[in-house]
Amino acid sequence: MEITISAAAAEKLNEKINDREGYLKLKYDTEDCGCAVNGVIALWYVPEVDTDDITIETNERNVYMEKSKAVFFDEKMTIDFSKGTNSFQLKSPQQILNGYMSFVVTEKTD
């Protein structure tokens, strides 16, 4: 799997992350979606990665995702940021996977 982070997305990520410790994760979120195949892709910034997460090296920073959810993603993707809609986007040459991708920062829980 190959992921590229656009310059606009990298700039916005750095602004939102603001020197926090953590990991960028593409999350296939199925909560309140009915079933496992009806998920929404979101961008999360998490304090820790899970043991079943895989690492994808990008041009900017590593991105993580659950290995079991990789089937819902395309082989080549770009994380972009649209100033017009003020949102992150996940695109591939075949499709827009999420044109209004939310960005969620999770805090470490003890």
ABEGO torsion letter per residue (X at the ends): XBBBBBAAAAAAAAAAAGGBBEBBBBBBBABGAGBAABBBBBBBBBABBBAABBBBBBAABBBBBBAAAAAABBABBBBBBBAAAGBBBBBBAABBABABBBBBBBBBBX
